[in-house]
């Protein structure tokens, strides 16, 4: 599997990330523009992105020339800040499943469907049959509440502590690309180790740019991980990736402190 984390970033994604990491403290426009310049993004483009975020209530302007994370970005902020405690969300698995039924919600509204399925996948569910999503019941958080916070309709039917017959059990266990997940854990650990060594004597701006690009890719991997139990995936590898990201993040913050 190939991973390319050296992709161009958008003014919107940068603005949301910087506002979320600073929250609840606000950031001045000049700071946001200065940080965006590290990625070759012009001031006008950042101003346009900030204006759109305000209209979407993803950002607010407490005063002129100052921006803060908005009320509509609450779920995003929780996920951005929650990655460091990802493993705390996992408990021993009893073998039970969570089942979410959405067949009665319809599929004609394509935009609504995309939001629904994204929310379900972010909550670690996989589609076992049309309109039926499942995951191991091994999380300490209320999976349904988390999915609804991310866009799942309140009308979705949620079954917890469900037991599967032998054939269904085997089919459910095969829904996640376990080999690819484990390959990803190994890959991101290796990339962070290589980046840390490469940046030991780097210029602060170059280091800030690289740590953001690589760090964001690792965070996406963590935040989109289904957090499967040890019966289905090598959890030691996953924990190793999270631990490596904590070390890499501490290094990255040091570089960002130098560029302001």
N, C-alpha and C positions, 0 to 999 in steps of 0.2 A: 504494500500500500504506500502511495506517495503522499507526502504532506508538504504543502508549500505555504510557509507562514510569512514569506516576504512579499505580501500582496499590498497594493496601494490601499490606503485607508480613506474614509470619507469624512468631511467636516462634521457631519451629524454624529457618526460613531465616536469620533474623538471628543466632541463636546459632551456627549452623554457620559462617556467614561470619566472625563476630568471632573464633571459636576458630581457624579456619583461617588467617586473616591474622596472628594472634598466634603461631601454632605455630612452634617447639615450646614457647614460653613459655605458661604458663597464665594465666587471667584470673580475677579474683575475682568472686563472685556479684554484689556491689554494682556492679561496673563493668558487667557484662552487663545488669543491671536498669536502671542509669542510662542506658545507651545505648538500650535498648529503649524507655524512656520518651519519647525523642525522637520515636518513631513512634506514640505513644499506646498502647503495649502495657503492660499492668499487670504488676506484680511477680509476682503469683501465676501469671499465664499464662507468664511466662518461666521460673519455677521448675518448672512442669509440663513445659514443653518440654525443659528441661535433664535432668530426671529420665528422660524417655522416651529422650533421646539416650544417656544412660548405659546404660539397659537394652538398647539396640540396639548398644552398643559403639561408637557414633559419637563419644562423649565419655567421659572418665574423670574421676574425682575423686581427684587425688593427695593431697588433704587436705580437711578440712571447709571448705566455703565457697569452694573453688577448683575450677575446671574446666579441662580441656585437651582437645585433639582426641584422639579415640580411635582404636584400630587399624582399625576398620571404615571409617574415613573416609579411608584412605590414597589411594585413586584420586581422590576428590574434592579432596583437598589438592593433589595433583599438578596437576590441571587448574586449580585456583584460582591456583596459583603459576606455572603454565606459560604463561599467556597472553602475558607480556611477550616470550617467546622463540618465539612462534608461527611467525614466518617462518623461524626457524632450522630448523624441521622440514621445510621444503620444499626439494627439489632439482630439478634439471632433469629433465624427463619424456622418457623414451625412446620413449613410445607404448605401453608395456606396461601391463597391467591386473592388479589384484589381484581375485581371485574367491573369495568365501566361499560354500560350499554348506551349507544348513541344512535341506534338504527331509527328511532322514532323522531329524531331531530331533523332529518332530511339532509339532502346533499346538493340541492339545486343552487343554493347561495354559495358560490365558489369562494368568495372572500371569507364568509363565515366558516366554511368548512376548513379552509387553510388555517385560520386562527385556532379552531377546535383541535385539529390534528397536531398542530405545533404544541399546544398546551399539553396534550396527552403525552407526546413524545418527551417533552421537557420534564414531565413528571415520571419518566421512566417506563411508561406503558408501551406495549407493542400490540399491533392489530392481529388478533388471532382469527377473526372472521369479520366479514363486513358488518360494521356497527358494534363489534365486540372487542374491547381492549383489555389487556391483562398485564399484571406484573406480580412478582412475589410480594407477599404481605410482610415485608421485612424492614420497614422504615418506622422511625419513631414519630414522624410527622403525619398529619392527616393528608394523605395523598390527594383525596378529592378536593379538599380546601386549597391545596397548592395549585392543582390544575385549574380550579375555578378562578383563582387569582391571576392565572396566566391567560385566561380567556375561555375556558370550558363553560358551556351554558349550565345554569343552575338546574335545568330540567334533566340533565344526564342522570341515569340510574347507576348508583354505585353499590356494589356488593362487596363486603369485606369478609375475611376469614372463610373464603370459599374453598371447597375441596374439589379436586379434579379426579375423574376416572383415569385409569392407567393410560389409555390411549391419548386422552386430552393432556394429561400430565407430560407425556413425552413430547407432544406437539408444542405445548407451551414453553417447555425448556429450550426448544430449538429456535425460538423466535428471535433471539438476540445474537448478533455476530460476535460471539465470545472470542474467537481467535483474533479478529480485527481489533477488538477492544484491548486485548492483552498486548498485541503488537503496538498499539498506540501508546500504552503505558510505557513500554520499553523505549519507544522512539522519542517521546517527549523528555524522558529522563536523560537520554543521551544528548539531545539537542540542548537542554539547559546546561548540562555539564560542559559541552563544547563551547557554548556561548559565554559561560562564566570565565573559562580559560582565555578565550579570544579577547574579551573586553578588559582583561586585567590592566592593560596599559593604554586603553582607548581614550579618545577625546570624549568629554562628557556628553556632548550633543549626539555623537554617533552611538554611544552606549545607551543613552536615553531612548533613542529611536529603536534600536534593536531590542532592548528589553521590553519595550511596549509591544512591538510586533510579535515577538515570540511569546511574551507573557499572555497576551490576549488569546493567542491560539491555544495555549495550555489551559487557560481559564475556560475557554469554550469547551474543551475536552472534558474538564471537570464538571462544569455546570450542565452539560448535556449527557453526562454519564448516567446510565440507568441505576447505578448503585445496587448491582445484583449481589445476592448473598454468596458466601464461599462455596456453596454447593454447585454454583453455576459458573463462577469466574474466579481467577486467582486474585483474591483481595489483597494479598501482600504486595503485588505489583501496583495495584491501584493506590494503596496507602503510600507506597514509595514515591509515586508521582506527585501526590499531594504534598508530602514532606519536602520533596525537591523543589516544588513550586513555592513553598513558604520561604525556603532559603533564597531562591532566585528573586522572589518579590522583595525581600529585605535588601538585597543588593540593588535592585532596580530603583527602589525608593531613594537610596543614597545617590544614585546618578541624577534622578529627577530633582532632588534638593539642590544639586549644583547648577542646574539650568533654570530653576525658578518655576 
